[in-house]
């Protein structure tokens, strides 16, 4: 636990891409909707539309869809360079239809929001902002230059220019607000998914480490037979030489090393058994295992336990629990000025561990978001110095997730003046972790 796990950096400009099949299906939905709307408005409602040029624009989208289906496999994900122009084409196609059917006085002008929202959920903020600006410009242009609004009757309604300007402003604001909101929600979902994947990676690694005892026991069992043969041969060799033989000392050394190997194998064999000494451990021993790797970094770490330890909890050795607590101690050591205190206390029903440091405490800008992924305010680096890249903000999130999986509840706060530093309190019900002696 003295090492750190490295994860891919999160970036505000990252993109998961847009699946080509999703884009094609959405465009087919738009093509069908546009074609049906044109027929209904022209034939059923009796509004005279320039039907041929409108259907030509709709047909062009169908052709584009067919070309995309033929060109790309359905599972292909398009990056910003490819998906951005395709969404910009959708904006242009909508602009052409609105130009032919009344501009911003056409209620379907709200569909400018659709390509921007699709971009916000799958592409980077740069692409989304560019597409939103392009849609705003197109909406402004079609508001200034367009064919008359189709109308059944002699009195064609003419909307005031000020009203049309208001529609353009409201549409622009809607594009900006809904686009930003959709992108932010999608980005938070991506960050959470990445952080949970990192948590699973850490937990899997710790579980693999805990399974090494079984592998060691299996190896010890396999090595036992050849080692017994070697011991027998050494014993026969020792009997066949005299004490003053030049080989007697070497044979004695070989015998001692065989005995040492046998003792090691016996220890390894015990690790794989259900009664291994560290399958269960008292809380005090677990805390020593947690803080041990962090004692050699110039920070004093003290562990406080109740004087009466007759009812001390005995815990199952849980890799997630050990890693989570170790991560909290590591964070405290990183920020501490000189001292980290780890205090444990328990009652008949609950168990609590408190980790305190004497550093600057949590920064105001992150104090409300502690425990979320990619929230960081790192202290000095214990190994690489201040020049080394700071943390990614996943450590506390991973620790919190692993501890909450074990049934813990966490409280995070800065210490009350005149004390300085941060305090993290972790609490469990004893039934969640403790085992009978």
Buried (B, 14 or more C-beta within 10 A) or exposed (E): BEEEEEBEEBEEEBBBBBBBBBBBEBBBEBBEEBBEBBEEBBEEEEBEBBBEBBBEBBEBBBEBBEEBBEEBEEEBBBBBEBBBEBBBBBBBBBBBBBBBBBBBBBEBBEBBBBBBBBBBBBBBBEBBBBBBBBBBEBBBBBBEEBBEBBBEEEEEEEBEEEEBBEBBEEBBEBBBEBBBEBBEEBBEEBBBEBBBEBBEEBBEEBEEEBEEBEEBBEBBEEBBEEBEEBBEEBEEBBEEEEEEEEEBEEBEEBBEEBEEBBEBBEEBBBBBEEEBEEBBBBBBBBBBBBBBBBBEBEBEBEBEBEEEEEEBBBBEBBBBBBBBBBBBBBBBBBBBEEBBBBBBBBEEEBBBBBBBBBBBBBEEEBBEEBBBBBBBBBBBBBEEEEEEEEBBBBBBBBBBBBBBBBEBEBEBEBBEEEEBBBBBBBBBEBEEBBEEE
